[in-house]
Structure formats: C-alpha cells, structure tokens
Amino acid sequence: MQRLLVALLAAFDAAIAAAVGLVVLLAPLTLLWTLSFGVTADWGALWPLTGTLWQFGHGVPLDVDVSADVLRATGIAPAAAAFTLSVTPLAFLLFTLLFAARSGGRAARAGAWLLGSVSGAATFGAIALGVALTAKLGAARVPLVLAVLLPTVVYLVGAVAGAVRSAWEDGDGGLLDRVHDVIDSWGDWGPVPSASVRGAAFAVVGMTAVSAVAVAILTATRGSEVVALFQAARVDALGAGVITLGHLAYLPTIIVWAASWLAGPGFAVGVGTAVSPAGTQLGVVPGIPVLGLLPESTSIWMLIVIIVPIGVGAFAGWAVRSRLVWEGTPLGAAPRAAIAAGIGVLTAAVAAIAALLAGGSMGPGRLAEAGPAVLPFALALGGEVLLGAAILLLSPRHRDELAEERTDRWIAEMSASDLHGDGASSSAVRPVQGDPFPTVTAPVDEFRLPRRDPGDPLL
C-alpha cells in the first residue's frame, strides 16, 4: 500500500508541475486577450497558443508559417514566411526540472525512488500528450513525437537526479545500496564518482552565478541601449509588459550565452556573426530590446576573462578536497587526477546540453544561426574547469592536512591496539574501536586507600 501511495503522490506532483507551467502562460495570455480584443476575442485560439508555448519552453522546436494575409499587412518578404524557432526560453524547462527533482527526492525518502520517478514521468508524459493533441496552432506547428518526448524526458531526468541524490546519501535498501557497496570496494578509487559529481555541481552552480553577475553588470552599463530599443518598438504599456515577460522567460538562456562568452568561444546572433572576448563581429541585429546588451566591440585583452571559469574550477576542486579531508579520506595523486578529469567531463556535458537548448534558430534568413556552438563551448568550459580543479586537487598537500592525517592514523592505531601489550591484565577494559580518547579503567579495589589505625594522630 505504501508503494501505491508513493506512486500516486508522485503522479500528483507531476500534475501540479504541468498545471503550474500552463497556468503561468495562460494567465497573462488571458489578460492580453481581454485587453486587446475585448468581447470579440477569438477565445478558441487561446489554449492552442498556450500549449504551443509550453511545448516550446521544454525544448520543442516550432515550425512557423506566416500566412499570406499577415505578409501583405506587415510587408514581410515572402522568403521570410517560413522559418524555425529553436532557441528555448529555459525558464519553463528549469522550473519543471527543479520541481521534478523535489518530487524524486520525496519518493526516495519514502523508500520507492524508482517507482516514484517512473510514475511522475508517465503522468507528465500523459499530460504532454494531451496538450500536443489538443493545442494545435496553425501558424506554429510542432513535431508530435518531440512534443511528447522532450517534456517527459525533462521531468524524468529531474526526478531521477533528485531521487538518486537523496537515496545515495540515505540508502534505498536495494539497487543503489548494491552499487554503493561495489564502488566502496574499489578502495582509494571508491570516492572518485561521488566526488566528481559533487565537484561538477559546484562548477555548474558557480559558473551560473558568475554569468548572472555578468548579465547584471551589462544591464547596469548598457541599460540605456535596452531602453532605446523599447522606445523604438513603439509599443504601449501592455506590449512593453509582454516583451518584459518574454525577456524574463529567456533570462536563463541569456545566462548560458554569457557563460559561453566568459569561456571564450562566445556566441552568434546570425549567420557569420560572432560575439566573443577575442572580438565582436555583428551585422544588422533584430530590434529586440535585450540584444541592446551586446557589446559593440571588444579587445583581444578581454580574453583575460577566461580566468573566471578557471577560478570556478579551482573553487570546485577546493570544495571537493575540503570534503575529502573532513571525511578523513586521503587519496593518492591518481584518484585525485581522476576526480579532476571527472569534474571537467561532467561540466562539459552540462555545457553541451545547455548550448544545445540555448542555441539554434531564432528567425528567418541569417537568424537561422544563434547562440553558442555546442562543441566549442563544451570543450572550452570543460577544459578550463578541469585546469582549475586540477590545480587545487593535485597541489602539494598542506602541512596542516598532513598533520591531521597523521593524527587520525595514530588515533586509529591506538584504538585498535591493547594498552597493555602483553595482555596480562584481564581486568582492564579494552579501548573501544574508533574512540579518539582511549582510556583504561580497573576495578575499584585496586585503588582502595590503606586502612589507618584509629589512634593515628593524623586522623
């Protein structure tokens, strides 16, 4: 009955995650519909637009086909009537990922992490299938398979990641415990997998933080350009609000672009363009206000910013090394090198996935290429983080660290040995294994004071 309850709660969590994501889109669109069209609004198009944007937020590409009437009314060239949008607004995807991780952790603490993760992902997939079948928009089509598969995979990855993290630390009494026992039997190589994952998490979070700070600095220094583009758009308050909400949805995507710039490869805003620390080459860019943050020019000396990812890698290496020392797990050079390599490889894998989602096509013609390139970004960031992590993990061990290790070894040896080496005294109590302060006690009779004569003048 408990496993059934866990499955039901996980399914309920998945339903809530999907509902929240849809409502976050539906509420402002309803307000927009009401203020823009009034009672004559075509409410039948509201749900298809909401469902299509929800799918787009989970990485599903949109095939846009502008009708002939819109082309004539707006004066758009017929060559730009059909194009693909694949630069994902990652805010929706991150929300689903984090919500799923929370649900997976709860299922793991309940003792059924695999069942909870599968149940939640199946429910989310069923909802995605319902959205794909009912929310069909004529102007923007999505592949049916991807519309169901990608949201389901996002939720499943988040749920499994959250569940495995919790079950790995607390135990699950099943598969993960057996895997944990096998890894522990590797000796000095046992801590390598968990330390690599922990270090990669520090590196990804650290790189996200410094990239967000970089975006904030650009916003403060080039905010006037953004305001000028808002004014050039000639939109009313409602339109400005819609554009602002769109910018917020794309904020994680912009942070990925900033991370690629800090790593060195930079990103593109059109075919034949490049924005990187080594130089900026831009043609005519769309009048989207957030693109006002793009630097007009850069100097080759800006390549010094690649020290930031190296510093992030050093921070990850320091965090892992401190944890190993705290746990009393001294490792040789080879396991530490493997940990550094694992941190670099895992960070590169996360960077590749982020670049794949944050890059692609953002319009017709030359805008068919935008965002960071997957391979250069992954290799650059992974290599820089690897270098920083290796500096901290492979550097000579500090004398305080060595002294702490010798103290721990001495305490272990003293705890494992008998204080009376010849074993003659059976009345002594042997020290407890692992006790940092071994003591010996003896019967009280051995320490009894000698009796005194009542006539003793000292009494």
C-alpha positions as CSV (number, residue, x, y, z in Angstrom):
1,M,0.0,0.0,0.0
2,Q,2.9,2.4,0.8
3,R,4.4,1.9,-2.7
4,L,1.0,2.6,-4.3
5,L,0.7,5.8,-2.2
6,V,4.2,6.9,-3.3
7,A,3.2,6.4,-6.9
8,L,0.0,8.4,-6.5
9,L,1.8,11.2,-4.8
10,A,4.5,11.3,-7.5
11,A,1.8,11.4,-10.1
12,F,0.1,14.2,-8.3
13,D,3.3,16.2,-8.1
14,A,3.8,15.8,-11.9
15,A,0.2,17.0,-12.5
16,I,0.9,20.1,-10.3
17,A,4.1,20.8,-12.2
18,A,2.4,20.7,-15.6
19,A,-0.6,22.7,-14.3
20,V,1.6,25.5,-12.9
21,G,3.6,25.8,-16.1
22,L,0.5,26.0,-18.2
23,V,-1.2,28.5,-15.8
24,V,1.8,30.7,-15.8
25,L,1.4,31.1,-19.5
26,L,-2.4,31.0,-19.6
27,A,-3.0,33.8,-17.1
28,P,-1.1,36.6,-18.8
29,L,-2.3,35.5,-22.2
30,T,-5.9,35.7,-21.0
31,L,-5.3,39.2,-19.7
32,L,-3.7,40.1,-23.1
33,W,-6.7,38.6,-24.9
34,T,-9.1,40.6,-22.8
35,L,-7.4,43.9,-23.0
36,S,-6.5,43.7,-26.7
37,F,-9.7,42.1,-28.2
38,G,-12.4,42.5,-25.6
39,V,-15.6,40.6,-26.1
40,T,-14.9,40.0,-29.8
41,A,-11.7,38.0,-29.0
42,D,-11.3,34.6,-30.6
43,W,-11.0,32.5,-27.4
44,G,-10.6,29.3,-29.3
45,A,-7.0,30.3,-30.2
46,L,-6.0,31.0,-26.6
47,W,-5.5,27.3,-25.5
48,P,-3.6,26.3,-28.7
49,L,-1.2,29.2,-28.2
50,T,-0.7,28.4,-24.5
51,G,0.0,24.7,-25.2
52,T,2.4,25.5,-28.1
53,L,4.4,28.0,-26.0
54,W,4.5,25.4,-23.1
55,Q,6.0,22.8,-25.5
56,F,8.4,25.4,-26.9
57,G,9.6,26.1,-23.3
58,H,10.5,22.5,-22.9
59,G,12.8,22.4,-25.9
60,V,10.3,21.5,-28.7
61,P,11.2,23.5,-31.9
62,L,8.5,25.5,-33.6
63,D,7.9,25.5,-37.4
64,V,6.4,28.9,-38.0
65,D,4.5,29.6,-41.2
66,V,3.2,33.2,-41.7
67,S,0.0,33.4,-43.6
68,A,-0.2,35.5,-46.8
69,D,-2.6,38.0,-45.2
70,V,-0.1,38.7,-42.5
71,L,2.7,39.1,-45.1
72,R,0.7,41.6,-47.0
73,A,-0.3,43.6,-43.9
74,T,3.2,43.7,-42.4
75,G,5.2,44.0,-45.6
76,I,7.3,41.0,-44.8
77,A,9.2,39.4,-47.7
78,P,7.7,36.1,-48.9
79,A,11.2,34.4,-48.3
80,A,10.8,35.0,-44.6
81,A,7.3,33.4,-44.4
82,A,8.5,30.1,-43.1
83,F,11.2,29.5,-40.5
84,T,12.0,27.6,-37.4
85,L,12.3,28.7,-33.8
86,S,14.5,26.5,-31.6
87,V,16.2,28.9,-29.1
88,T,14.4,27.7,-26.0
89,P,13.2,30.0,-23.2
90,L,14.8,27.9,-20.5
91,A,12.8,29.3,-17.6
92,F,10.0,26.8,-18.1
93,L,12.4,23.9,-18.5
94,L,14.3,24.7,-15.4
95,F,11.1,25.0,-13.4
96,T,10.0,21.5,-14.5
97,L,13.5,20.1,-13.8
98,L,13.6,21.5,-10.3
99,F,10.1,20.6,-9.4
100,A,10.7,17.0,-10.6
101,A,13.9,16.8,-8.6
102,R,12.0,17.8,-5.5
103,S,9.4,15.1,-6.2
104,G,12.0,12.5,-6.8
105,G,13.7,13.3,-3.5
106,R,10.4,12.8,-1.7
107,A,9.9,9.5,-3.4
108,A,13.4,8.4,-2.4
109,R,12.8,9.3,1.3
110,A,9.7,7.3,1.1
111,G,11.7,4.2,0.0
112,A,10.4,3.9,-3.6
113,W,12.5,6.3,-5.7
114,L,12.4,4.3,-8.9
115,L,8.6,3.8,-8.8
116,G,8.0,7.5,-7.9
117,S,10.2,8.7,-10.7
118,V,8.6,6.5,-13.3
119,S,5.1,7.3,-12.1
120,G,5.7,11.0,-12.2
121,A,7.3,10.9,-15.6
122,A,4.5,8.8,-17.0
123,T,1.9,11.3,-15.7
124,F,3.8,14.2,-17.1
125,G,4.1,12.4,-20.4
126,A,0.4,11.8,-20.5
127,I,-0.3,15.4,-19.9
128,A,2.2,16.4,-22.6
129,L,0.4,14.0,-25.0
130,G,-2.9,15.6,-24.1
131,V,-1.5,19.1,-24.7
132,A,0.0,18.0,-28.1
133,L,-3.3,16.6,-29.3
134,T,-5.5,19.5,-28.3
135,A,-3.2,22.5,-28.6
136,K,-2.6,22.6,-32.4
137,L,-1.8,26.1,-33.7
138,G,-2.0,26.6,-37.5
139,A,0.8,29.2,-37.7
140,A,3.3,27.3,-35.5
141,R,3.5,23.5,-35.8
142,V,5.5,21.2,-33.6
143,P,6.5,17.6,-34.2
144,L,4.2,15.3,-32.3
145,V,6.9,12.9,-31.1
146,L,9.1,15.7,-29.8
147,A,6.1,17.4,-28.2
148,V,5.5,14.4,-26.0
149,L,9.1,13.1,-25.6
150,L,11.0,16.2,-24.7
151,P,8.8,17.4,-21.8
152,T,8.7,13.8,-20.5
153,V,12.5,13.4,-20.6
154,V,13.0,16.7,-18.8
155,Y,10.7,15.6,-16.0
156,L,12.3,12.1,-15.8
157,V,15.8,13.5,-15.7
158,G,14.9,15.8,-12.9
159,A,13.1,13.2,-10.9
160,V,15.8,10.6,-11.2
161,A,18.5,13.1,-10.3
162,G,16.7,14.3,-7.2
163,A,15.9,10.7,-6.2
164,V,19.4,9.3,-6.7
165,R,20.9,12.2,-4.8
166,S,18.7,11.5,-1.8
167,A,18.9,7.7,-2.0
168,W,22.7,7.7,-2.5
169,E,23.2,9.5,0.8
170,D,20.5,7.8,2.9
171,G,20.4,4.4,1.2
172,D,17.4,2.7,-0.5
173,G,17.9,-0.9,0.6
174,G,18.1,-2.0,-3.0
175,L,19.8,-1.2,-6.2
176,L,21.6,1.9,-5.2
177,D,22.9,0.3,-2.0
178,R,24.4,-2.6,-4.0
179,V,26.0,-0.1,-6.4
180,H,27.3,1.9,-3.4
181,D,28.8,-1.3,-1.9
182,V,30.5,-2.2,-5.2
183,I,32.0,1.3,-5.5
184,D,33.2,1.3,-1.9
185,S,35.1,-2.0,-2.6
186,W,37.3,-0.1,-5.1
187,G,39.5,1.1,-2.2
188,D,41.1,4.5,-2.9
189,W,39.1,4.8,-6.1
190,G,35.7,4.5,-4.3
191,P,35.2,8.2,-3.6
192,V,36.0,9.2,-7.2
193,P,32.5,9.0,-8.7
194,S,30.7,10.9,-5.9
195,A,33.5,13.5,-5.6
196,S,33.4,14.1,-9.4
197,V,29.6,14.7,-9.4
198,R,29.9,16.9,-6.3
199,G,32.7,19.0,-7.9
200,A,30.8,19.3,-11.2
201,A,27.7,20.5,-9.3
202,F,29.9,23.2,-7.6
203,A,31.4,24.2,-11.0
204,V,28.0,24.4,-12.8
205,V,26.4,26.4,-10.0
206,G,29.5,28.7,-9.7
207,M,29.6,29.3,-13.5
208,T,25.8,30.1,-13.5
209,A,26.3,32.6,-10.6
210,V,29.2,34.5,-12.3
211,S,27.4,34.5,-15.6
212,A,24.3,36.0,-13.9
213,V,26.5,38.7,-12.3
214,A,28.0,39.4,-15.8
215,V,24.5,39.9,-17.2
216,A,23.6,42.2,-14.3
217,I,26.7,44.3,-14.9
218,L,25.9,44.5,-18.6
219,T,22.3,45.6,-17.7
220,A,23.6,48.3,-15.5
221,T,26.2,49.6,-18.0
222,R,24.1,49.3,-21.2
223,G,20.7,49.7,-19.9
224,S,20.2,52.9,-21.9
225,E,20.5,50.8,-25.1
226,V,17.8,48.5,-24.0
227,V,15.5,51.4,-23.1
228,A,16.2,52.9,-26.5
229,L,15.2,49.7,-28.3
230,F,12.0,49.6,-26.2
231,Q,11.2,53.1,-27.3
232,A,12.0,52.3,-30.9
233,A,9.5,49.4,-30.8
234,R,6.7,52.0,-30.2
235,V,4.6,49.7,-28.1
236,D,2.1,50.6,-25.4
237,A,2.3,49.6,-21.8
238,L,0.7,46.2,-22.5
239,G,3.1,45.5,-25.3
240,A,6.1,46.5,-23.1
241,G,4.8,44.2,-20.4
242,V,4.6,41.3,-22.8
243,I,8.1,41.9,-24.0
244,T,9.4,42.1,-20.5
245,L,7.8,38.8,-19.6
246,G,9.4,37.3,-22.6
247,H,12.8,38.6,-21.5
248,L,12.3,37.0,-18.1
249,A,11.4,33.7,-19.7
250,Y,14.7,33.9,-21.7
251,L,16.8,35.0,-18.8
252,P,18.4,31.6,-18.2
253,T,19.1,31.4,-22.0
254,I,20.9,34.7,-21.8
255,I,22.9,33.5,-18.9
256,V,24.0,30.5,-21.0
257,W,25.1,32.9,-23.7
258,A,27.1,34.9,-21.1
259,A,28.7,31.7,-19.8
260,S,29.9,30.9,-23.4
261,W,31.3,34.4,-23.7
262,L,33.2,34.1,-20.4
263,A,34.5,30.7,-21.5
264,G,36.0,32.1,-24.7
265,P,34.0,30.8,-27.7
266,G,31.2,33.3,-27.4
267,F,28.0,33.0,-29.4
268,A,26.4,34.1,-32.7
269,V,23.4,36.3,-33.4
270,G,23.1,35.4,-37.0
271,V,25.0,33.6,-39.7
272,G,28.5,35.0,-40.0
273,T,28.4,36.9,-36.7
274,A,30.4,36.4,-33.5
275,V,30.4,37.9,-30.1
276,S,33.4,36.7,-28.0
277,P,36.1,38.2,-25.9
278,A,38.5,37.9,-28.8
279,G,36.3,40.2,-30.9
280,T,32.8,41.2,-31.9
281,Q,31.5,41.0,-35.5
282,L,27.9,42.0,-35.9
283,G,25.8,43.0,-38.8
284,V,22.2,44.2,-38.5
285,V,20.6,42.6,-35.5
286,P,16.9,42.4,-34.7
287,G,15.4,45.3,-32.7
288,I,14.8,43.0,-29.7
289,P,15.5,45.1,-26.5
290,V,17.6,42.5,-24.8
291,L,20.0,42.5,-27.7
292,G,21.0,46.0,-26.7
293,L,23.2,44.3,-24.1
294,L,25.5,43.1,-26.8
295,P,28.9,44.8,-26.8
296,E,29.6,46.9,-29.8
297,S,33.3,46.0,-29.8
298,T,35.8,44.1,-27.7
299,S,39.6,44.0,-27.3
300,I,41.8,41.0,-27.5
301,W,42.8,41.8,-23.9
302,M,39.3,40.7,-22.9
303,L,40.4,37.1,-23.2
304,I,41.6,37.5,-19.7
305,V,38.0,36.7,-18.7
306,I,38.7,33.0,-19.2
307,I,40.4,33.1,-15.8
308,V,36.8,33.2,-14.4
309,P,36.0,29.6,-15.5
310,I,39.4,28.5,-14.3
311,G,38.6,30.1,-10.9
312,V,35.3,28.3,-10.8
313,G,37.1,25.1,-11.4
314,A,39.5,25.9,-8.6
315,F,36.6,26.6,-6.3
316,A,35.1,23.2,-7.2
317,G,38.4,21.5,-6.6
318,W,38.8,23.2,-3.2
319,A,35.3,22.2,-2.2
320,V,35.9,18.5,-3.1
321,R,39.3,18.5,-1.4
322,S,38.0,20.0,1.8
323,R,35.2,17.4,1.9
324,L,37.7,14.6,1.4
325,V,39.9,15.9,4.3
326,W,36.9,16.4,6.5
327,E,35.8,12.8,5.8
328,G,39.3,11.6,6.5
329,T,39.7,10.2,3.0
330,P,43.4,10.8,1.9
331,L,43.8,9.9,-1.7
332,G,46.8,9.5,-3.9
333,A,47.6,11.5,-7.0
334,A,45.9,9.1,-9.4
335,P,42.5,9.2,-7.8
336,R,42.7,13.0,-7.4
337,A,43.6,13.3,-11.1
338,A,40.6,11.1,-11.9
339,I,38.3,13.4,-9.8
340,A,39.6,16.5,-11.6
341,A,39.0,14.8,-15.0
342,G,35.5,13.7,-13.9
343,I,34.7,17.3,-12.9
344,G,35.8,18.6,-16.3
345,V,34.0,15.9,-18.3
346,L,30.7,16.3,-16.4
347,T,30.9,20.1,-16.6
348,A,31.5,19.8,-20.4
349,A,28.4,17.5,-20.7
350,V,26.2,20.0,-18.9
351,A,27.6,22.8,-21.1
352,A,26.9,20.9,-24.3
353,I,23.2,20.2,-23.2
354,A,22.8,23.9,-22.2
355,A,24.3,25.1,-25.6
356,L,22.0,22.7,-27.5
357,L,18.9,24.1,-25.8
358,A,20.0,27.8,-25.8
359,G,21.2,27.8,-29.4
360,G,19.6,27.2,-32.8
361,S,17.3,29.3,-35.0
362,M,15.6,32.5,-33.9
363,G,14.1,33.7,-37.1
364,P,14.3,33.6,-40.9
365,G,17.3,34.1,-43.1
366,R,20.5,34.9,-41.4
367,L,18.9,34.5,-38.0
368,A,18.8,30.7,-38.6
369,E,22.0,30.5,-36.5
370,A,22.1,31.9,-33.0
371,G,23.5,31.1,-29.6
372,P,26.7,29.3,-28.6
373,A,28.1,26.4,-30.7
374,V,27.8,23.1,-28.8
375,L,31.3,21.6,-29.2
376,P,33.5,24.7,-28.8
377,F,31.6,25.8,-25.6
378,A,31.7,22.3,-24.1
379,L,35.4,21.8,-24.8
380,A,36.4,25.3,-23.6
381,L,34.4,25.3,-20.4
382,G,35.3,21.7,-19.6
383,G,39.0,22.2,-20.2
384,E,39.1,25.4,-18.1
385,V,37.2,23.9,-15.2
386,L,39.5,20.8,-15.4
387,L,42.6,23.1,-15.2
388,G,41.3,24.9,-12.2
389,A,40.1,21.8,-10.4
390,A,43.5,20.0,-11.1
391,I,45.4,23.0,-9.6
392,L,43.6,22.5,-6.3
393,L,43.3,18.7,-6.2
394,L,46.9,17.9,-7.4
395,S,48.8,20.7,-5.5
396,P,51.1,19.6,-2.7
397,R,49.3,18.7,0.5
398,H,49.4,21.4,3.2
399,R,51.3,20.6,6.4
400,D,48.1,21.0,8.4
401,E,46.4,18.5,6.2
402,L,49.3,16.0,6.7
403,A,49.3,16.6,10.4
404,E,45.6,15.9,10.6
405,E,46.0,12.7,8.6
406,R,48.9,11.6,10.9
407,T,46.8,12.3,14.0
408,D,43.8,10.3,12.6
409,R,46.2,7.4,11.8
410,W,47.7,7.5,15.3
411,I,44.2,7.5,16.9
412,A,43.2,4.6,14.8
413,E,46.3,2.6,15.7
414,M,45.9,3.3,19.4
415,S,42.2,2.4,19.3
416,A,43.0,-0.9,17.6
417,S,45.7,-2.0,20.0
418,D,45.6,-3.1,23.6
419,L,47.1,-0.6,26.0
420,H,48.8,-3.5,27.8
421,G,50.7,-5.0,25.0
422,D,51.4,-8.3,26.9
423,G,47.8,-8.9,27.5
424,A,48.5,-10.0,31.1
425,S,45.9,-7.8,32.8
426,S,42.5,-9.2,32.1
427,S,40.8,-6.8,34.4
428,A,41.5,-3.8,32.2
429,V,38.8,-2.7,29.9
430,R,40.0,-2.6,26.3
431,P,39.6,0.7,24.4
432,V,36.6,1.0,22.1
433,Q,37.3,0.8,18.4
434,G,37.3,4.3,16.9
435,D,37.3,6.1,20.3
436,P,39.5,9.2,19.8
437,F,40.4,9.2,23.5
438,P,41.1,5.6,24.6
439,T,41.0,5.2,28.4
440,V,41.6,2.3,30.7
441,T,39.7,1.5,33.9
442,A,40.4,-1.0,36.6
443,P,38.4,-2.4,39.5
444,V,37.9,0.0,42.3
445,D,39.6,-2.4,44.8
446,E,42.9,-1.8,43.1
447,F,42.8,1.9,44.1
448,R,41.4,1.5,47.6
449,L,43.2,3.6,50.2
450,P,45.0,1.7,53.0
451,R,43.3,1.5,56.3
452,R,44.5,3.7,59.1
453,D,44.7,3.0,62.8
454,P,42.0,4.9,64.7
455,G,44.7,6.0,67.1
456,D,46.8,7.6,64.4
457,P,47.4,11.2,65.3
458,L,46.8,12.3,61.7
459,L,43.2,11.3,61.9
